[in-house]
């Protein structure tokens, strides 16, 4: 029989595996990342297991998304926080929503973003 600690560890591992297999470009919020450069490529998604917030079977987790932003004459690396929200259903991890915080890009470049 699994203890509560074992169940929590198993759920964290399942969430980590699901996030590692996600193609973040398929979520509607990716458009915010895509508009940062002519070709925005994900290099790494850093997952913080201890950042999982539970509300019953629902969860949210903060991750860092490391990207390469390509421009006609240059490219640069940057990192943006993202929040992934989902829920557990019959022991499986379901992802409901992904949001990216790109405000640091606009702030650091002195760009006022249209609302």
PANU-544564 format. One record per residue (C-alpha): x, y, z; residue in one letter. Coordinates in steps of 0.1 Angstrom, whole numbers, plus 5000, padded with zeros to 4 digits. Layout:
x->X&y->Y&z->Z&resn->A
...
% end
This chain:
x->5000&y->5000&z->5000&resn->X
x->5013&y->5035&z->4991&resn->X
x->5018&y->5060&z->5018&resn->X
x->5007&y->5096&z->5013&resn->X
x->5044&y->5106&z->5007&resn->X
x->5047&y->5079&z->4981&resn->X
x->5015&y->5091&z->4964&resn->X
x->5027&y->5127&z->4964&resn->X
x->5061&y->5116&z->4949&resn->X
x->5043&y->5095&z->4922&resn->X
x->5020&y->5125&z->4913&resn->X
x->5050&y->5148&z->4911&resn->X
x->5069&y->5123&z->4889&resn->X
x->5038&y->5119&z->4866&resn->X
x->5035&y->5157&z->4863&resn->X
x->5072&y->5160&z->4855&resn->X
x->5070&y->5133&z->4829&resn->X
x->5040&y->5150&z->4813&resn->X
x->5056&y->5184&z->4812&resn->X
x->5088&y->5169&z->4797&resn->X
x->5067&y->5154&z->4769&resn->X
x->5047&y->5186&z->4762&resn->X
x->5051&y->5206&z->4730&resn->X
x->5045&y->5240&z->4745&resn->X
x->5042&y->5255&z->4710&resn->X
x->5008&y->5238&z->4706&resn->X
x->4991&y->5259&z->4734&resn->X
x->4974&y->5291&z->4725&resn->X
x->4997&y->5312&z->4748&resn->X
x->5027&y->5302&z->4726&resn->X
x->5017&y->5331&z->4703&resn->X
x->5031&y->5355&z->4731&resn->X
x->5065&y->5337&z->4728&resn->X
x->5064&y->5334&z->4691&resn->X
x->5060&y->5372&z->4687&resn->X
x->5093&y->5378&z->4705&resn->X
x->5114&y->5369&z->4674&resn->X
x->5112&y->5355&z->4639&resn->X
x->5120&y->5321&z->4652&resn->X
x->5116&y->5313&z->4690&resn->X
x->5130&y->5279&z->4699&resn->X
x->5127&y->5262&z->4732&resn->X
x->5160&y->5250&z->4746&resn->X
x->5150&y->5237&z->4780&resn->X
x->5120&y->5237&z->4804&resn->X
x->5132&y->5238&z->4840&resn->X
x->5107&y->5221&z->4863&resn->X
x->5105&y->5229&z->4900&resn->X
x->5088&y->5199&z->4917&resn->X
x->5085&y->5219&z->4949&resn->X
x->5065&y->5246&z->4930&resn->X
x->5035&y->5224&z->4925&resn->X
x->5004&y->5239&z->4941&resn->X
x->4976&y->5215&z->4947&resn->X
x->4939&y->5223&z->4950&resn->X
x->4923&y->5188&z->4953&resn->X
x->4930&y->5171&z->4920&resn->X
x->4939&y->5204&z->4903&resn->X
x->4974&y->5217&z->4902&resn->X
x->4996&y->5245&z->4889&resn->X
x->5033&y->5246&z->4886&resn->X
x->5058&y->5273&z->4879&resn->X
x->5085&y->5264&z->4853&resn->X
x->5113&y->5284&z->4835&resn->X
x->5113&y->5282&z->4797&resn->X
x->5148&y->5288&z->4782&resn->X
x->5146&y->5299&z->4746&resn->X
x->5167&y->5311&z->4717&resn->X
x->5153&y->5341&z->4700&resn->X
x->5164&y->5344&z->4663&resn->X
x->5166&y->5377&z->4643&resn->X
x->5179&y->5384&z->4608&resn->X
x->5213&y->5395&z->4621&resn->X
x->5215&y->5380&z->4656&resn->X
x->5202&y->5356&z->4681&resn->X
x->5200&y->5357&z->4718&resn->X
x->5191&y->5334&z->4747&resn->X
x->5165&y->5343&z->4773&resn->X
x->5144&y->5327&z->4800&resn->X
x->5107&y->5333&z->4808&resn->X
x->5086&y->5320&z->4836&resn->X
x->5055&y->5300&z->4827&resn->X
x->5027&y->5285&z->4847&resn->X
x->5012&y->5251&z->4837&resn->X
x->4978&y->5243&z->4851&resn->X
x->4962&y->5209&z->4850&resn->X
x->4944&y->5181&z->4869&resn->X
x->4947&y->5145&z->4877&resn->X
x->4921&y->5122&z->4861&resn->X
x->4921&y->5085&z->4868&resn->X
x->4957&y->5087&z->4877&resn->X
x->4967&y->5105&z->4845&resn->X
x->4980&y->5141&z->4842&resn->X
x->4958&y->5164&z->4821&resn->X
x->4972&y->5198&z->4811&resn->X
x->4945&y->5225&z->4810&resn->X
x->4964&y->5257&z->4804&resn->X
x->4998&y->5271&z->4799&resn->X
x->5007&y->5308&z->4803&resn->X
x->5040&y->5326&z->4797&resn->X
x->5052&y->5358&z->4813&resn->X
x->5071&y->5378&z->4787&resn->X
x->5069&y->5411&z->4804&resn->X
x->5106&y->5411&z->4812&resn->X
x->5114&y->5411&z->4775&resn->X
x->5094&y->5442&z->4768&resn->X
x->5106&y->5459&z->4800&resn->X
x->5143&y->5452&z->4793&resn->X
x->5140&y->5465&z->4757&resn->X
x->5120&y->5496&z->4767&resn->X
x->5090&y->5485&z->4746&resn->X
x->5055&y->5494&z->4756&resn->X
x->5033&y->5464&z->4748&resn->X
x->4999&y->5470&z->4733&resn->X
x->4971&y->5457&z->4755&resn->X
% end
